[in-house]
Every structure is written in structure tokens, then in C-alpha cells.
Amino acid sequence: MNNRIWHSGIVDSVVDGCVTVRILQTSACAACKVASHCNASESKEKLVDVRCSDAATYKPGQQVTVSASQAVANRALLLGFGVPFMVLVGVLFVVLNLTGDEAVAALSGIGALVPYFLLLWLLRRQIGQQVSFEIE
């Protein structure tokens, strides 16, 4: 069993040891024959920054494959979805038990996400070192 996640992409730019790769992220049903007639299928272009020592060997327009380990993917999912969900639900229940007001609890739960995502943004460089892609 392989523990890596791959995406094909095209080099967008190369600047100071950082290769920016444009990947097309598609939903599971985007390859379906009737996907063009269905609202469930979607695809988005994403830019992925890859730090590598041989960045100068890549040229814009070149097709590459970027990969990440399963552990990196799990860490990203935890930071992006798991922890915010726990913060939201935890604050929601605490405030609901303290005040009994559902509206205040809901707004407090959503409001508690603001400092969390601000903290993620402030720590983006440190997180970027732990959550990174490699060019195959």
C-alpha cells in the first residue's frame, strides 16, 4: 500500500527556490460522463508552493507531479477541519450551558473560529514547513 498522495500539475513560476505548481483539483464525480450536466461535480485550480533545492531546473509550463505523504495530508485535514470543528462544538456547548441562549451560543461558536484561523494565518510559515509537497 502506497502512503502518498499525488497530483499532476503545471509549473506556474519559479522564484528563489520555490516552485509554484498549478494543479486541477476535481471532485470524485468530475470524471463522470454526465458531469457537465450535473451540479455535484466541480473542479478548482489550486496553486501549490513547493520548496526544493533544484528549483532552477524547472521551467514555467513544465508538467510535473507533486506529492505529499499521508501523514502530511492528515495533519492538514486536522488543522483545517478537525480542530475548528472541535472548537466550534466545544464553545457552542459551553456557552449554551452557561447562558441557555442558542443564538448567543451559535454566534460564540462561530466567533471562536476567528482567533483560531488568525492564529493559523500567523503561524503559516511554521505550518508550511510541516505541511509541504515534493516534486516527483
Stockholm file with secondary structure:
# STOCKHOLM 1.0

chainA/1-136         MNNRIWHSGIVDSVVDGCVTVRILQTSACAACKVASHCNASESKEKLVDVRCSDAATYKPGQQVTVSASQAVANRALLLGFGVPFMVLVGVLFVVLNLTGDEAVAALSGIGALVPYFLLLWLLRRQIGQQVSFEIE
#=GR chainA/1-136 SS CCCEEEEEEEEEEEETTEEEEEEEEECTTTTSTTGGGCSSCCEEEEEEEEECTTGGGCCTTCEEEEEEEHHHHHHHHIIIIIHHHHHHHHHHHHHHHHHCCHHHHHHHHHHHHHHHHHHHHHTHHHHHHHSCCEEC
#=GC SS_cons         CCCEEEEEEEEEEEETTEEEEEEEEECTTTTSTTGGGCSSCCEEEEEEEEECTTGGGCCTTCEEEEEEEHHHHHHHHIIIIIHHHHHHHHHHHHHHHHHCCHHHHHHHHHHHHHHHHHHHHHTHHHHHHHSCCEEC
//
